[in-house]
Amino acid sequence: MLKSLSEITLGEIVIVESITHPYLSNKLIEMGMQAGTELELLYKAPFGDPIAICMHGSLISLRLDEAKHIHVTSLPI
């Protein structure tokens, strides 16, 4: 099921399908996020924004308005 990164729950591991924001996609691709990349949601701020994800062993913080442009699917069990 395709959903945005802003919709996943704490501890959920997902795979990136696409990044639809034109400027954000360039920045994230330079950091190593592309289709097929595995992400895990580690933290949410007290009011839910920003979020922290683990990607390739690195901790990355994203705002929810950025995360909604990253489409992901759940990791098959």
C-alpha positions as CSV (number, residue, x, y, z in Angstrom):
1,M,0.0,0.0,0.0
2,L,1.4,3.3,-1.1
3,K,1.4,6.1,1.5
4,S,3.4,9.2,2.4
5,L,6.3,9.2,4.9
6,S,4.3,11.6,7.1
7,E,1.6,8.9,7.6
8,I,3.8,6.1,9.0
9,T,3.9,5.1,12.7
10,L,6.9,5.0,15.1
11,G,9.2,2.1,14.5
12,E,7.7,1.3,11.1
13,I,10.2,0.3,8.4
14,V,9.3,1.4,4.9
15,I,10.8,1.5,1.4
16,V,10.9,4.7,-0.7
17,E,8.9,4.5,-3.9
18,S,9.2,8.1,-5.1
19,I,9.9,11.7,-4.1
20,T,7.5,14.1,-5.8
21,H,8.8,17.5,-4.6
22,P,11.2,18.9,-7.3
23,Y,13.6,20.8,-5.0
24,L,13.5,18.3,-2.1
25,S,14.1,15.3,-4.3
26,N,17.5,16.7,-5.4
27,K,18.6,17.3,-1.8
28,L,17.5,13.9,-0.7
29,I,19.1,12.1,-3.7
30,E,22.4,13.7,-2.8
31,M,22.0,12.3,0.7
32,G,21.4,8.8,-0.7
33,M,17.6,8.6,-0.6
34,Q,16.1,7.2,-3.8
35,A,13.6,4.6,-4.8
36,G,14.3,1.3,-3.0
37,T,15.9,3.0,0.1
38,E,14.9,1.5,3.4
39,L,13.8,4.0,6.1
40,E,12.7,3.7,9.7
41,L,10.7,6.3,11.7
42,L,12.6,6.7,15.0
43,Y,11.1,9.8,16.6
44,K,8.3,12.4,16.4
45,A,8.5,15.7,18.1
46,P,5.9,16.3,20.9
47,F,3.4,17.9,18.5
48,G,4.3,15.5,15.6
49,D,6.5,17.8,13.6
50,P,9.4,17.3,12.8
51,I,10.1,13.6,12.5
52,A,13.5,11.8,12.6
53,I,14.2,8.8,10.3
54,C,17.1,6.4,10.0
55,M,18.5,6.1,6.5
56,H,21.7,4.1,5.8
57,G,22.6,4.4,9.5
58,S,22.2,8.2,9.6
59,L,19.6,10.2,11.6
60,I,17.7,12.6,9.4
61,S,15.1,15.2,10.5
62,L,12.3,16.1,8.1
63,R,9.3,18.4,8.5
64,L,5.9,16.8,7.9
65,D,5.3,19.1,4.9
66,E,8.5,17.6,3.4
67,A,7.7,14.1,4.4
68,K,4.3,14.2,2.6
69,H,6.1,14.3,-0.7
70,I,8.0,11.1,0.0
71,H,5.9,8.1,-1.1
72,V,6.7,4.8,0.6
73,T,5.4,1.2,1.0
74,S,5.7,-1.0,4.1
75,L,8.5,-3.5,4.2
76,P,7.2,-7.0,3.5
77,I,7.4,-9.2,6.5
